[in-house]
Amino acid sequence: MKYKRLGDIVNFKRGYDLPSYNRIDGPYPIISSSGKSGCHNEYKAEGEGIIIGRYGTLGRPHYINGKYWPHNTALYVTNFKGNYPKYIYYLLSCLGNLQTADKSTVPGINRNDLHEINIPYIDNYQKEIADALWKLDSKIELNNKINTELEAMAKLIYDYWFVQFDFPISKEQAVLMGKPDLEGKPYKSSGGKMVYNEQLKREIPEGWEVKELGDLGSFKNGVNYNPSNPGKIACPIINVRNISASSYFLKNEDLDTVYLRESDVKKYSVHDGSIIIARSGIPGATRLISDITENTLYCGFAIHYQLEDLSQKIPVFFFLKSIEQAINQGSGGTILKNVNQGTLNALKIVLPETGNNLLKRFNDKIQPMFDKINLIQKENQKLSELRDWLLPMLMNGQVTIKDAVHYVNEHTVSMAAEGKEGYGE
């Protein structure tokens, strides 16, 4: 394996300062140490580019192709010296946490120190190596877009049904209304009867009920554990950062492990019916559980909500999601804002009366979307694991291009077959 000085492969330059008060919104992305951080009406570089964190998120590379503004919290490549840019991107991804320090009081990456690092280097097959890895990343990105669209579609359906009250009129309901021709038409827009509700100071569908969340289920704060006095049972634990890293469903990966007593495990374990709400950090952020391993708990900075009637779980989840921002703004004046059980218990939700089959119809429509989201999340986890395994092996020459392409093709084909019934092609 050949090694080269990084400065002989590429040339880095410090990015450009751009205070927030000087930013004018425009078409060109600003790339900082943490990635895209807004857009500007001017650009400083164009074409294929790689930006790497100088401060903040140290050493993390970002690839871009187009016109952009490299921020001064980062370094950017000004000369690839004949090397394939995507190969350089993956090469830099192998460097790990670069912690060289310059003369400032803030740890960072000095470009001169960065240029002096010796790294394994392949001058042949750069495109083939990068393209194999790029195929995995492109699939992950596509999957993320699909999930974003599914989430938006599910939320839109909730808004139509439970906010605008334009749920489709059922056959039975149309008959009761004396208008069988209205079957499948939107309720409110088609003249469905609305009644004024004094509690909410607005109209709701006739027969619907206003309930406080405290009447529908119970809230419980998470476990506060003492690391100096651990138990014997290993438990993955959901922290605020795990809530922050997800959008709808909490994921298995990256959960910390704590050791607790059996009594705590029984008291704070999550399950499929759990709804998790952040108390602080991102107060009010609401997530569901999917495919979580046994003995998974939630920390003291989160609240668990258990509904008595699980058919209400999805609409209640969307209700809480829809007011995340409102909860955040009204959750207290301290530096670390908090959401508490009292706030949540008193929240009022409008639901169909008991016996109405609308909840079943709604769940039957949304649950397949949720199943697709979870299937895609699992696929992305497998793709990420394959990419992270292949990346250093390819860069060090421990895996051949032929083998890498075989692994990628075999993996993607098998997952497509596994997920065919779940979300199609």
C-alpha positions in Angstrom: 0.0 0.0 0.0 1.3 3.4 -1.0 1.2 6.3 1.4 1.3 10.0 0.5 1.3 13.3 2.1 -2.3 14.7 2.0 -0.9 18.0 0.7 0.5 16.2 -2.3 -3.0 14.9 -3.2 -5.1 18.0 -2.6 -4.8 21.6 -1.5 -7.0 23.1 1.2 -7.9 26.7 1.8 -9.7 28.3 4.6 -13.3 29.3 3.9 -14.8 32.8 4.0 -16.4 34.7 6.9 -20.0 35.5 6.5 -21.7 37.0 9.6 -25.4 36.4 9.8 -26.2 40.1 9.5 -24.4 40.1 6.1 -26.3 37.2 4.7 -28.7 37.8 1.9 -30.9 34.8 1.1 -30.1 33.5 -2.3 -29.6 30.3 -4.4 -26.1 29.3 -3.2 -25.6 27.0 -0.2 -23.3 28.0 2.6 -21.3 25.0 3.7 -19.9 25.2 7.2 -18.3 22.6 9.5 -21.7 21.0 10.1 -22.8 21.0 6.5 -25.3 23.2 4.8 -26.2 26.2 7.0 -28.3 28.4 4.8 -28.1 30.0 1.4 -26.6 33.3 0.2 -26.9 35.4 -3.0 -23.1 35.2 -3.7 -20.7 32.2 -4.1 -17.0 31.8 -3.6 -16.4 28.4 -5.3 -18.0 26.3 -7.9 -17.8 22.8 -9.4 -17.1 19.6 -7.5 -16.0 20.6 -4.1 -15.2 19.1 -0.7 -15.5 21.0 2.5 -14.1 19.7 5.8 -14.8 21.0 9.3 -12.1 23.3 10.7 -14.0 24.2 13.9 -17.2 22.8 15.4 -17.6 19.4 13.7 -13.9 18.7 13.2 -12.8 16.6 10.2 -16.2 15.8 8.8 -16.1 16.1 5.0 -19.0 17.3 2.8 -19.2 16.8 -0.9 -20.9 19.3 -3.2 -21.2 19.9 -6.9 -22.2 23.4 -8.0 -21.7 27.0 -6.8 -21.4 27.4 -3.0 -19.9 29.6 -0.2 -17.4 27.7 1.9 -17.7 29.1 5.4 -14.7 30.1 7.5 -15.5 27.3 10.1 -14.3 24.9 7.4 -11.5 24.3 4.9 -12.3 23.6 1.2 -10.3 21.9 -1.6 -9.1 24.3 -4.2 -7.1 21.8 -6.2 -7.7 18.1 -6.5 -4.3 17.7 -8.4 -5.8 15.2 -10.9 -7.5 13.0 -8.3 -11.2 11.9 -8.6 -13.1 14.3 -6.2 -15.5 11.6 -4.8 -12.5 9.4 -4.1 -11.0 12.2 -2.1 -14.3 12.7 -0.3 -14.3 9.0 0.9 -10.6 9.1 1.6 -11.1 12.1 4.0 -14.1 10.2 5.5 -11.6 7.6 6.7 -9.5 10.1 8.7 -11.7 10.0 11.8 -11.6 12.7 14.4 -8.8 15.0 13.4 -7.7 16.8 16.5 -4.6 18.8 15.4 -4.7 22.2 17.0 -3.7 25.6 15.8 -2.6 28.5 17.9 -6.1 29.6 19.0 -7.7 28.6 22.2 -10.4 26.6 20.4 -9.3 23.2 19.2 -9.4 23.0 15.4 -7.7 21.8 12.3 -4.9 23.9 10.8 -4.6 23.4 7.1 -0.8 23.2 7.2 -1.0 20.4 9.7 -3.7 18.7 7.7 -1.4 18.8 4.6 1.3 17.0 6.5 -0.8 13.9 7.3 0.4 10.7 5.6 -2.5 8.6 4.3 -2.9 5.4 2.3 -3.4 6.4 -1.4 -4.5 4.6 -4.5 -3.8 6.2 -7.8 -5.6 3.6 -9.9 -9.3 2.6 -9.7 -10.2 5.8 -7.8 -13.5 6.2 -9.8 -14.5 2.6 -9.4 -13.9 2.8 -5.6 -15.8 6.0 -5.2 -18.7 4.9 -7.4 -19.2 1.7 -5.5 -19.5 3.7 -2.2 -21.5 6.4 -3.9 -24.1 3.9 -5.0 -24.7 3.0 -1.4 -24.9 6.7 -0.3 -27.2 7.5 -3.2 -29.6 4.7 -2.2 -29.6 6.0 1.4 -30.3 9.5 0.2 -33.2 8.3 -2.0 -34.6 6.3 0.9 -34.5 9.3 3.1 -36.4 11.3 0.5 -39.0 8.5 0.2 -39.5 8.5 4.0 -39.8 12.3 4.1 -42.5 12.1 1.5 -44.3 9.3 3.3 -44.2 11.3 6.6 -45.5 14.4 4.8 -48.3 12.4 3.2 -49.3 10.8 6.5 -49.4 14.2 8.2 -51.4 15.7 5.3 -54.0 13.0 5.7 -54.2 13.6 9.4 -54.7 17.3 8.8 -57.6 16.6 6.4 -59.3 14.2 8.7 -58.7 15.6 12.2 -58.0 19.3 11.7 -60.0 20.4 8.7 -62.6 17.6 9.4 -62.8 16.6 5.8 -62.5 12.9 6.4 -64.2 10.7 3.8 -67.8 10.1 4.6 -68.4 6.3 5.2 -71.3 4.4 3.5 -73.0 4.0 6.9 -72.6 7.7 7.7 -73.9 8.8 4.3 -77.1 6.7 4.9 -77.6 8.2 8.3 -77.2 11.6 6.8 -79.9 10.7 4.3 -77.5 11.3 1.4 -76.1 8.0 0.2 -74.5 9.8 -2.8 -72.1 11.5 -0.4 -70.2 8.3 0.4 -66.4 9.0 0.1 -66.9 12.8 -0.1 -65.2 15.1 2.4 -67.3 15.6 5.5 -67.2 19.3 6.3 -66.9 20.5 2.7 -69.9 18.4 1.8 -72.2 19.9 4.5 -71.5 17.5 7.3 -73.1 18.8 10.5 -70.8 20.8 12.7 -71.5 22.0 16.3 -69.9 24.8 18.3 -67.8 23.6 21.2 -67.5 25.9 24.1 -64.2 24.5 25.4 -62.4 24.9 22.1 -64.3 28.0 20.9 -64.8 26.5 17.5 -66.9 24.0 15.6 -66.3 20.3 15.6 -68.2 17.4 13.8 -71.4 16.4 15.4 -70.9 13.5 17.8 -67.2 14.1 18.2 -65.7 14.5 21.7 -63.2 16.8 23.4 -60.9 14.9 25.6 -57.9 15.8 27.8 -54.8 13.6 27.2 -54.8 12.8 30.9 -58.2 11.2 30.4 -57.0 9.0 27.6 -53.8 7.6 29.2 -51.0 8.1 31.6 -47.7 10.0 31.5 -44.6 9.0 33.3 -41.1 10.6 33.6 -38.1 8.4 32.6 -35.5 6.8 34.8 -32.9 8.7 36.6 -30.0 6.3 37.2 -26.8 6.5 39.3 -23.8 5.2 37.3 -21.9 4.7 40.5 -24.5 2.2 41.7 -25.4 0.2 38.7 -27.7 -2.9 38.5 -27.0 -6.1 36.6 -29.3 -5.8 33.6 -27.9 -4.2 30.4 -30.5 -1.8 29.0 -30.4 0.4 25.9 -31.6 3.8 26.9 -33.4 6.5 24.8 -31.8 9.9 25.4 -32.7 13.4 24.1 -30.1 13.1 21.4 -31.8 10.0 20.1 -35.1 11.8 19.9 -33.3 14.7 18.1 -31.7 12.3 15.6 -35.1 10.9 14.5 -38.3 12.4 13.1 -41.1 9.9 13.6 -39.6 6.6 14.9 -36.8 6.1 17.3 -34.1 3.9 16.0 -32.1 1.1 17.6 -28.7 2.3 16.6 -26.6 4.6 18.8 -28.6 4.0 22.0 -26.3 4.1 25.0 -26.3 1.1 27.4 -26.8 1.4 31.2 -27.0 -1.3 33.8 -30.0 -1.2 36.1 -31.9 -3.2 38.6 -34.8 -5.4 37.5 -37.4 -3.2 39.2 -36.3 -0.2 37.1 -36.3 -2.3 33.9 -39.9 -3.4 34.5 -41.0 0.1 35.4 -39.4 2.1 32.5 -39.3 -0.4 29.6 -40.9 0.8 26.3 -43.1 -1.2 23.9 -44.9 -0.9 20.6 -47.6 1.3 22.1 -45.3 3.8 23.7 -45.2 7.5 22.7 -42.0 9.3 23.9 -41.9 13.1 24.5 -38.8 15.1 25.2 -39.0 17.1 28.4 -36.0 19.3 27.7 -33.4 20.1 25.1 -36.1 19.9 22.3 -39.1 20.1 24.6 -42.3 18.6 23.2 -40.6 16.6 20.4 -42.7 13.4 20.0 -41.6 10.0 18.7 -43.0 6.5 18.3 -41.3 3.2 19.0 -40.4 0.7 16.3 -38.5 -2.5 16.5 -36.7 -1.5 19.7 -34.7 -4.3 21.4 -35.8 -5.9 24.7 -35.2 -3.9 28.0 -35.0 -0.5 26.2 -35.7 2.3 28.6 -36.2 6.1 28.4 -34.2 8.6 30.4 -35.3 11.1 32.9 -35.3 13.9 30.3 -38.2 12.2 28.5 -41.8 11.4 29.2 -43.6 8.2 28.3 -47.3 8.2 27.3 -49.4 5.1 27.5 -52.9 5.2 26.0 -55.6 3.0 27.3 -57.0 2.6 23.8 -54.2 1.9 21.3 -56.5 2.7 18.3 -56.0 6.3 19.3 -52.2 6.2 19.2 -51.7 7.4 15.6 -54.0 10.4 15.8 -52.7 11.4 19.3 -49.2 11.1 18.0 -50.0 13.5 15.1 -51.8 15.8 17.5 -48.7 16.1 19.7 -46.5 16.5 16.6 -48.6 19.3 15.4 -48.1 21.3 18.6 -44.4 20.6 19.1 -43.6 24.2 18.3 -46.4 25.6 20.5 -45.2 23.4 23.4 -41.7 24.6 22.9 -42.7 28.3 22.9 -44.8 27.9 26.0 -42.8 25.5 28.1 -41.2 27.9 30.6 -38.8 30.7 30.8 -35.7 28.9 32.1 -32.6 28.5 30.0 -33.3 24.8 29.7 -37.0 24.8 28.9 -39.1 21.9 30.1 -42.3 20.2 29.3 -44.0 18.6 32.3 -46.8 16.1 32.9 -49.2 18.8 33.9 -48.8 20.6 30.6 -49.4 17.4 28.7 -52.3 16.1 30.8 -54.3 19.3 30.2 -54.0 19.3 26.4 -57.3 18.9 24.7 -57.8 16.8 21.6 -60.9 16.2 19.4 -61.7 12.6 18.6 -64.6 10.7 17.1 -67.1 9.3 19.6 -66.6 5.7 20.8 -68.0 3.2 18.3 -67.3 5.4 15.3 -65.3 3.4 12.8 -63.4 6.4 11.6 -60.3 5.6 13.8 -60.1 2.2 12.2 -60.3 3.6 8.7 -57.7 6.2 9.5 -55.3 3.7 11.1 -55.8 1.3 8.1 -54.7 4.1 5.8 -51.7 5.4 7.9 -50.3 2.1 9.3 -49.0 0.8 5.9 -47.1 4.1 5.4 -45.6 3.7 8.9 -44.6 0.1 8.0 -42.9 1.4 4.8 -41.0 4.1 6.8 -39.7 1.5 9.3 -38.8 -1.0 6.5 -36.8 1.7 4.8 -35.1 2.8 8.0 -33.9 -0.8 8.5 -32.6 -0.9 4.9 -30.7 2.3 5.5 -29.1 0.9 8.6 -27.9 -2.1 6.7 -26.6 0.0 3.8 -24.8 2.3 6.3 -23.2 -0.7 8.0 -22.0 -2.1 4.6 -20.6 1.3 3.5 -18.8 1.9 6.8 -17.3 -1.6 6.6 -16.2 -1.2 2.9 -14.9 2.3 3.3 -11.6 1.6 5.2 -11.2 -1.8 3.5 -11.2 -0.3 0.1 -9.0 2.6 1.0 -6.4 0.3 2.5 -6.6 -2.2 -0.4 -8.0 -5.0 1.8 -11.0 -5.4 -0.5 -10.8 -5.5 -4.3 -13.1 -3.4 -6.5 -14.5 -6.6 -7.9 -15.4 -7.9 -4.4 -16.8 -4.5 -3.4 -19.1 -4.3 -6.4 -20.2 -7.8 -5.7 -21.0 -7.0 -2.0 -22.9 -3.8 -3.0 -25.0 -5.5 -5.7 -25.7 -8.6 -3.6 -26.7 -6.4 -0.7 -29.0 -4.1 -2.6 -30.6 -6.9 -4.6 -31.4 -9.0 -1.5 -32.8 -6.0 0.3 -35.0 -5.1 -2.7 -36.4 -8.6 -2.6 -36.9 -8.5 1.1 -38.7 -5.2 0.9 -40.7 -5.7 -2.3 -43.9 -6.5 -0.5 -43.3 -3.6 1.9 -42.9 -0.6 -0.4 -42.4 -1.8 -3.9 -39.7 -0.6 -6.3 
